[in-house]
Amino acid sequence: MKWAMRFSVLASGSSGNACYVESADTRILIDAGLSARETERRLEQAGIKPESLTAIIITHEHQDHIKGAGVLTRRYHLPLYINQDTLENGKKVLGKIFRPMIIRTGEALNINDLVIETFTKCHDAADPMGVIVSVDGIRMGIATDMGRSTRLVEDRLRGCRALILEFNHDTVMLDEGPYPIYLKQRIKGRDGHLSNDQAGDLLETVCDNGLGHLVLAHLSEINNNPDIAYQKACDVLNCCGLKRTNITVSSQDEVVPMIELT
């Protein structure tokens, strides 16, 4: 059976984030936190021509999510879907945008055959949002850059065929690591980033038999270890009886091979 939707995490981490999602009629980027040139290189590495893109969606204004977005919209004449507060706070980095499409967090929209649902999340940005992308009832959720989960987040992530979920740090590694106290407090704060344990708790709450793919995202290169994060995800899924769920660990430097959802 041909896939209904497929996706790849082009980069994930504090130096740049970008996710590519494709359906039969549509090709979008969710965030563009690498330089435009590096985004193009990674798209081509994934087998995608940058000029075939349909649109870009921005989740929040931090530079590691918007660095290349403005250039890409101008170079390829792409609409940029973004909420007003994120646009206002990201103007200096974004520069001139080819066609800004202002959206409201919490509302759904259509980009051709893709349905995009957005939801509020807890992060130290102006109006940060998580994203659900769906086609023909097949749902893929993106929930990174969150200091904590909420009932709203849990409700939105339930029933997803695939999840891109933040496993940012191991609490012991963060506490004993080289970061200054103020930065440790920010990361651990209610509007910071999810620890492996917090991510595991969220995963346990939202996972079900339909979850075929889990991508661990936004792992700290200093305060986490991919093996520790992977083991945490395995333990949770095994306890939930989901031993067949495929687990992928994304990184800052490597493109995740295309994941197909049918």
DOZAPA-749040 format. One line per 4 residues: number of its first residue (from 1); their letters; for each residue z, x, y of C-alpha. Coordinates in pm, 1 decimal. Example, Ala and Ser with C-alpha at 12.3 -4.5 7.8 and 13.67 -1.06 7.14 Angstrom:
REM residues 2
1 = as = 780.0 1230.0 -450.0 | 714.0 1367.0 -106.0
***
This chain:
REM residues 262
1 = mkwa = 0.0 0.0 0.0 | -89.5 131.9 346.0 | 205.1 186.9 573.6 | 283.7 -69.2 843.7
5 = mrfs = 456.7 183.2 1068.2 | 519.3 554.6 1054.2 | 715.6 795.2 1267.3 | 808.4 1157.3 1322.3
9 = vlas = 1088.7 1322.4 1514.5 | 905.9 1590.8 1710.0 | 1226.5 1747.8 1841.1 | 1593.8 1657.7 1850.2
13 = gssg = 1872.3 1844.2 2024.1 | 2012.7 1945.5 2359.1 | 1695.1 2134.3 2456.9 | 1455.5 1843.3 2412.7
17 = nacy = 1405.3 1514.1 2231.7 | 1092.0 1322.9 2137.9 | 1003.9 1071.2 1868.3 | 652.6 957.1 1778.3
21 = vesa = 596.7 606.5 1638.4 | 266.8 465.2 1518.0 | 137.9 129.9 1391.9 | -213.5 8.9 1321.6
25 = dtri = -291.1 -48.1 1690.5 | -33.1 152.9 1882.5 | 94.3 508.0 1927.3 | 401.9 566.7 2139.7
29 = lida = 650.6 836.0 2229.6 | 1014.7 748.5 2262.2 | 1142.9 1009.0 2506.6 | 954.0 1320.4 2609.9
33 = glsa = 1214.9 1587.4 2668.3 | 1000.6 1888.3 2584.1 | 748.5 2032.4 2826.0 | 416.4 1850.4 2824.5
37 = rete = 246.0 2148.9 2663.8 | 505.5 2175.2 2387.4 | 490.6 1799.2 2327.6 | 113.1 1825.5 2287.7
41 = rrle = 154.0 2114.1 2044.5 | 400.7 1924.1 1829.7 | 191.3 1608.0 1830.8 | -103.6 1811.5 1709.5
45 = qagi = 119.7 1970.6 1447.3 | 195.2 1616.5 1326.8 | -177.9 1542.1 1315.5 | -184.3 1332.9 1633.5
49 = kpes = -417.3 1380.3 1928.1 | -219.2 1345.3 2252.4 | -504.3 1154.4 2415.9 | -460.8 878.6 2155.4
53 = ltai = -115.0 783.6 2286.2 | -60.6 428.7 2410.3 | 265.6 457.3 2606.3 | 595.6 639.5 2654.4
57 = iith = 941.8 480.6 2646.5 | 1239.0 654.3 2809.7 | 1596.0 590.7 2689.6 | 1784.2 767.0 2973.0
61 = ehqd = 1733.6 1018.0 3250.4 | 1883.9 1339.2 3111.0 | 1634.5 1623.0 3128.1 | 1624.7 1674.0 2752.1
65 = hikg = 1470.2 1325.5 2730.7 | 1232.2 1319.7 3029.1 | 1119.4 1677.2 3099.5 | 753.5 1627.8 3003.4
69 = agvl = 720.7 1253.7 3058.4 | 581.7 1255.4 3411.2 | 314.3 1513.9 3335.9 | 208.7 1330.6 3019.7
73 = trry = 173.4 997.1 3200.7 | -47.8 1158.3 3464.1 | -251.4 1367.6 3224.2 | -328.4 1084.9 2980.5
77 = hlpl = -295.6 783.7 3213.5 | -7.3 639.0 3015.3 | 229.3 358.9 3113.0 | 594.2 463.5 3119.2
81 = yinq = 843.0 198.1 3006.0 | 1174.0 266.7 3178.2 | 1462.0 73.7 3330.3 | 1518.0 84.0 3705.4
85 = dtle = 1837.2 290.2 3710.0 | 1688.1 549.6 3478.2 | 1378.5 571.5 3696.5 | 1583.0 613.6 4013.6
89 = ngkk = 1803.4 884.4 3863.3 | 1516.4 1069.4 3697.7 | 1271.5 1080.2 3987.9 | 1311.0 1449.9 4065.5
93 = vlgk = 1223.0 1554.3 3711.6 | 964.2 1284.1 3644.3 | 767.9 1322.3 3965.7 | 478.5 1082.8 4016.5
97 = ifrp = 431.7 840.3 3727.3 | 88.4 706.3 3644.5 | 206.0 350.8 3577.9 | 578.9 273.2 3569.6
101 = miir = 662.4 -37.3 3367.4 | 1013.3 -148.6 3461.9 | 1208.7 -305.0 3176.7 | 1557.5 -449.0 3152.8
105 = tgea = 1797.0 -307.8 2897.5 | 1870.2 -574.4 2638.9 | 1531.7 -740.2 2661.6 | 1245.9 -718.2 2412.3
109 = lnin = 884.7 -641.7 2493.7 | 556.1 -603.8 2313.8 | 328.8 -301.8 2323.3 | 25.9 -428.8 2136.0
113 = dlvi = 147.0 -500.9 1781.4 | 483.1 -324.9 1825.3 | 794.8 -516.8 1923.3 | 1039.5 -304.7 2122.0
117 = etft = 1402.4 -418.1 2143.9 | 1643.0 -229.6 2368.6 | 2021.6 -236.1 2374.8 | 2300.0 -84.3 2581.9
121 = kchd = 2478.7 220.9 2445.0 | 2772.9 430.7 2564.6 | 2659.0 757.1 2722.1 | 2712.5 930.8 3054.0
125 = aadp = 2384.1 822.0 3206.7 | 2287.5 549.9 3455.5 | 2168.5 282.0 3210.3 | 2120.1 439.1 2866.6
129 = mgvi = 1959.6 234.8 2593.6 | 1900.7 243.2 2221.7 | 1571.6 126.3 2077.6 | 1454.6 -81.4 1783.2
133 = vsvd = 1083.0 -66.9 1702.8 | 940.4 -325.0 1465.9 | 610.8 -448.3 1329.5 | 569.0 -738.9 1087.4
137 = girm = 946.7 -755.8 1045.0 | 982.5 -389.0 948.2 | 1244.0 -233.2 1178.0 | 1321.7 124.5 1275.9
141 = giat = 1627.4 200.0 1491.2 | 1703.2 492.9 1720.2 | 2066.7 549.2 1816.7 | 2142.9 892.3 1959.9
145 = dmgr = 2331.4 1013.5 2266.6 | 2629.8 783.4 2218.3 | 2998.0 857.0 2265.3 | 3102.4 567.6 2046.8
149 = strl = 2963.6 270.1 1862.3 | 3009.5 -90.1 1969.1 | 2963.9 -427.0 1804.1 | 2638.2 -463.7 1994.0
153 = vedr = 2507.0 -134.8 1855.0 | 2613.2 -233.8 1504.3 | 2445.8 -573.5 1533.4 | 2119.4 -419.3 1650.4
157 = lrgc = 2108.0 -149.3 1382.9 | 2167.3 -381.3 1089.5 | 1862.6 -460.4 880.8 | 1663.1 -149.8 971.5
161 = rali = 1427.0 2.8 717.3 | 1479.6 341.0 884.5 | 1744.4 484.0 1117.1 | 1742.1 784.8 1347.1
165 = lefn = 2114.4 834.9 1397.1 | 2310.3 1093.1 1594.0 | 2525.1 1338.1 1395.0 | 2603.0 1563.2 1690.4
169 = hdtv = 2905.4 1771.5 1602.3 | 3169.8 1861.8 1351.0 | 3503.4 1807.1 1524.3 | 3663.8 2124.6 1386.8
173 = mlde = 3365.4 2338.8 1485.0 | 3366.6 2185.6 1832.8 | 3741.7 2234.0 1881.1 | 3731.0 2594.8 1762.1
177 = gpyp = 3396.8 2677.4 1922.3 | 3304.2 2862.9 2242.4 | 3248.4 2568.7 2476.1 | 3480.0 2533.7 2779.0
181 = iylk = 3743.3 2261.2 2758.2 | 3570.6 2030.2 3006.9 | 3250.2 2034.0 2800.6 | 3437.3 1974.2 2475.7
185 = qrik = 3606.7 1677.1 2638.1 | 3274.0 1541.1 2760.2 | 3116.0 1569.5 2415.7 | 3413.9 1404.0 2245.3
189 = grdg = 3453.6 1143.4 2519.0 | 3374.6 774.5 2502.4 | 3041.8 837.8 2674.2 | 2955.9 1164.7 2502.1
193 = hlsn = 2812.5 1221.3 2155.1 | 2891.9 1097.8 1803.8 | 3068.7 1332.9 1565.8 | 2966.7 1348.5 1200.9
197 = dqag = 3265.0 1129.7 1112.7 | 3183.9 871.8 1380.0 | 2822.7 863.3 1268.6 | 2935.3 818.5 910.0
201 = dlle = 3153.9 524.2 1008.1 | 2863.9 362.0 1193.8 | 2628.9 424.1 903.6 | 2873.8 266.3 660.1
205 = tvcd = 2894.3 -41.2 882.8 | 2520.2 -101.3 923.3 | 2357.1 25.2 603.6 | 2223.8 -209.1 336.9
209 = nglg = 1984.8 -203.5 41.7 | 1684.8 -214.7 273.5 | 1761.5 122.1 433.8 | 1496.5 351.4 292.6
213 = hlvl = 1513.6 641.8 536.4 | 1787.1 805.0 741.2 | 1712.8 1081.8 989.6 | 2011.0 1279.6 1118.9
217 = ahls = 1950.0 1360.1 1484.3 | 2077.6 1551.2 1787.7 | 2272.9 1802.7 1577.0 | 2440.3 2065.8 1791.1
221 = einn = 2315.8 2412.7 1705.0 | 2658.1 2556.1 1795.5 | 2906.7 2285.0 1697.4 | 2753.1 2152.9 1378.0
225 = npdi = 2608.3 2266.5 1049.2 | 2315.1 2078.6 892.2 | 2474.0 2105.5 547.8 | 2799.0 1947.1 668.9
229 = ayqk = 2616.2 1661.7 841.5 | 2390.8 1606.6 540.9 | 2686.3 1595.9 303.2 | 2863.7 1342.2 523.0
233 = acdv = 2559.3 1115.3 519.3 | 2522.8 1157.3 142.0 | 2886.9 1068.7 83.3 | 2860.7 751.7 291.5
237 = lncc = 2538.5 635.1 130.0 | 2668.3 710.4 -218.8 | 2984.8 510.5 -150.0 | 2763.8 222.8 -35.5
241 = glkr = 2552.6 243.5 -351.1 | 2245.8 364.7 -162.6 | 2159.9 675.6 -360.0 | 1785.3 618.0 -314.5
245 = tnit = 1789.9 633.4 64.1 | 1595.2 938.8 178.8 | 1788.0 1165.7 416.3 | 1613.3 1400.7 658.6
249 = vssq = 1782.8 1640.2 899.5 | 1588.2 1678.5 1223.4 | 1609.9 1989.5 1438.5 | 1525.0 2134.9 1775.2
253 = devv = 1242.4 2353.1 1651.1 | 1075.3 2178.4 1356.9 | 864.3 1861.7 1347.0 | 986.3 1611.6 1087.7
257 = pmie = 700.2 1525.5 849.0 | 564.7 1176.7 906.4 | 781.6 906.1 747.8 | 591.5 595.7 636.7
261 = lt = 741.0 246.7 626.7 | 575.7 -22.0 415.0
***
